[in-house]
Amino acid sequence: DQQVKQNSPSLSVQEGRISILNCDYTNSMFDYFLWYKKYPAEGPTFLISISSIKDKNEDGRFTVFLNKSAKHLSLHIVPSQPGDSAVYFCAASRSSGTYKYIFGTGTRLKVLA
Amino acid sequence: ETGVTQTPRHLVMGMTNKKSLKCEQHLGHNAMYWYKQSAKKPLELMFVYSLEERVENNSVPSRFSPECPNSSHLFLHLHTLQPEDSALYLCASSQGQGAWEETQYFGPGTRLLVL
């Protein structure tokens, strides 16, 4: 049973517009969430994180929103750039569970010039 | 070299072969991880080492054997693999202080094909 789900395998967005990537989780014990970005032939790179004491975290063009009651988080990229084209993974962990991230299956974002 | 490096980047092996994957981190971290990523599946944690001691073994078959000789190096020894073991194997490291919010830094992965 997948505890972290990314239901959209792919997303296409026009350059300059907003990209919204979604992630749902089932385990209410998760209290720390991350987004990673992966280019082809490279490993995932850390993008942004949020702990459950917040509902929003912003870093430049990237904002992560957390809705604990809906067990949903989203990553907003504004404005989207062609270099943002990559696969985006969300991951979740528990403060009582050292080391262990649970990853989603990823969403492939394509930003069209 | 900086960050986390993995060799080889690609590997083709038969089911009776023995091979090893190597990971090296240049970040001064104390924790290292092996993950497996199969097509259309999430990254699956296989093993975690902290200060060269294995702290997590995620029900991985014994045909995968990890080794961590020091905090900078991690190996995954492979023997008598099955075609379904074909996947991308990713190594990661983190500071390893036991903090649950530590960021994990990934290597580029080894793409393994078992024939």
Interface residues (C-beta under 8 A of the other chain):
Chain A: Q2 V4 Y32 L34 Y36 A41 E42 G43 P44 T45 F46 S49 S51 F89 A91 S93 R94 S95 S96 G97 T98 Y99 K100 Y101 I102 F103 G104 T105 G106
Chain B: V4 Q6 R9 A31 Y33 K40 K41 P42 L43 L45 V48 S50 V55 E56 L90 C91 A92 S94 G98 A99 W100 E101 E102 T103 Q104 Y105 F106 G107 P108 G109
